[in-house]
Amino acid sequence: WSAETLSSLKDTEQSDFLQRVCSLLDSTEKNTGAARPKLNLLHYLCTVAVHEEVASWLISSQLFPVLIQQLRVSTNWDIRARVAQVIGLLALHTSELGASVPVSEAILLLTEIIRENFRNSKLKQSLLPALGELLYLIAREEEKRGHPRECWVVPSTAYTMIMRSLREGVRFFVSS
């Protein structure tokens, strides 16, 4: 379905769609062949996440915690990278962030993965944009509301990882 079709679905159809997507994402990938359908689904989610109404709906749905879980448990780095891309696109294109959306959990998890794999530049390149988009989303929402929200806690290590990554990138480009 296109993003326009998704945004026009009735509540029951949206619920059915989300259940199917979440169950497909929750399935375990035992081999490379099993990961392909999950990667295809994540690619599809990337294409519909650029629609503002769909992004707002998906980030506030049960899909966002499932994406966080996939980021945590997946052993396939391609899936982790694509999940991070979906999260980043949802953060970029959502029009409003609800207080119940576990954005802080996503930020903490992305920060931990980057810290644990700091020397893996390819991984950092796929995770840092999602982390930045989540931080920008929180800043945008706090500015809109006029005050910080306690439900969106950003650990200082997130900023530290971003700064370290920027310094590493600058050194890399200067020495090249």
N, C-alpha and C positions, 0 to 999 in steps of 0.2 A: 504494500500500500504506500501511496505517496504521503508526504507530510500533510498535504491538504486533506486527503481522505482521512488520515488519522485524527486530525483536529475536528473533523465533522462527525466522528463516530458517537453513537449513543453511549451512555455510561456502562451498560452491560457489555457492549461490544469492546469498549476500552478495557474493561476488566478482563474479558476473555483474551484479548490481545496481550495484555500484560502478563497474564498467567502463562500463556504459551511461551512468551519471550523469556520469562524468568525460569521456567522449567527447562528450556533449552540451554540457558546459561548455567544452570545448576548442574547439568549433566557432567559427568567426569570424562576427561579425555585420557584414555589409556594409551593411545598411540597417535601418531601423526595424522592418520586418516580421520580419527574422531575429532581432532582439533579443527579441521577445515570447516565443518558446518558452523561451529561456534565463531570462528574468525569471519565467516561470511555474514553471520547475524550481526556481529559487532560492526562490520563495515556498513551494513544497512542502517544500523542505529546512528552511525556517523553521518549518513546522508540525511536522515530525518531530524537529527538534533540541531540542524542549522535553522530550523523553522521555530520562531519565537514561541508560539503557542504550544507546539509539541515539546520543545525543550522545557518549558515551564511545567508542563504536565508530567513529563518523564522524571524530572529531577525531584518532584514532590511525591512521586509514586513509590511503590515497593521495589521498583527497578533499581533505584540508586543504592540501597543497601545490598542488593544482589551484586551490583557492579563492584562495590567495595569488597565484598566477600570474594569475588573472583580475583580481584587484585591481590588479596591476601593468600589465597590457597592455590592458585594456578601455578603449575610447574613450567608451563610453556611461556617463554618470554615474549613471543609474538602476541599471545593473548593478553598478557599483562600490558604490553605497550598499546594495544588496540583499546583495551578497557580504559586506560588512562586517557587516550584520545577522546573516547566517548564522554568521559567525565569532564574533560576540558571543554569540549564543544557544548555540553549541557550548561556548564557554568558561564560560558561566553554568551550564549544565546537566550538564557532564561530571563524573563522580564521581572520576576519577583521570587525571592527566596523565603520559604516558610521557616519558622523557628524550629520545626521538628525535623528538618532535613539534616542528616548527620554529616554536615560539611566538615566539622572539626575532626571527625573520625577519618574522613578521606584525607585531609591534610596531614594528620599524624601518620597515617599509613604510608602515604607517598614519601613523606620525609624519612621515615624509617627505612624504606626500600632504597632510597637514594643514598642514605648514610651507609647502609650495609654493603652497597655495591658502588661505592664512590669512584672507584677506578674504571668502572665500565661506562665509557663516554657515550656509547650508543644507547644504553639504558637511560642515562641521565637526559639525553636529548629527547627521549620519548616521554619521560615522566615530568620533567621541569615545566613544560608548557601547561600541563594540567594543574600542577601546584600553583603556578602563577595565576592562572585563570580563577581558581578557587579563592585565592587571596584577593584578587581584584573584585570578585563578586561580593565577598564579605565587605570590603571597603566601600563598594558602591551602595550596598544595602544600608550600611551604617550611615553613610552620608545622606542617603534618602530619608532615613528615619531621624537623623540629627543626633544620634547617640549610639555608643557601642552596645552590642547585645552580649550578655554573658553566655548565651547558648552557643556562640561561635568563638570558641577559644582557639587562638593560634599559638602553638608552641614556639618559643624563641628559636628552637633548633631548625624550624622551617626557614626562618630568615637566614640563619647561619649557613644552612646547606645551599641556599640560593647565592649568598655572597661568596662562599667557597667555590661554587661552580663557576661563577662569573670570573673570579680571580684566576682559576685554572684555565678557563677559556681564553682570557686575555694573555696569559703566559704562553699558551699553545700557539695562538696566532702571531705573537711577537717573535717566537723562536722559529716559526715556519719560514 
